[in-house]
C-alpha cells in the first residue's frame, strides 16, 4: 500500500529539479578577433594621430576605446552583478559620447 501511494504521489507531484533562480546562463565565450582588431586599430590611431587630432577627435577615440574595452571586459571576465551593471552603463555612456562627438565632428568639418 505504501508503494502504491508513493507512485501515485510521484505522478501527481513530480519532484522539482533544483535550479538556481538568479543564475545567468553561461554564455559561450568565443574568440573575439574582430573586437581585438578594432581595439588595437583604435589604439594605433590614437598613438599615431594624437598630434594631428583636435580635442574633439581625441575625445571621440578615447570614448570609443573605453566602450570597446568595457565590451571586451564584460565578455571575458566574471564580474558580480553590480559590477557588470556599472560596466555596462559605462560602456553605453561612452558609446553615446562617441556617437555625439562623431556627429559634432562631421558637422563641424563638413557643414560649418
Buried (B, 14 or more C-beta within 10 A) or exposed (E): EEEEEEEEEEEEEEEEEEEEEEEEEEEEEEEBEEBEEBBEEBBEBBEEEEEEBEEBBBBBBBBBBBBBBBBBBBEEEEEEEEEBEEBBEBBEBBBEBBBEBBEBBEEEEEEE
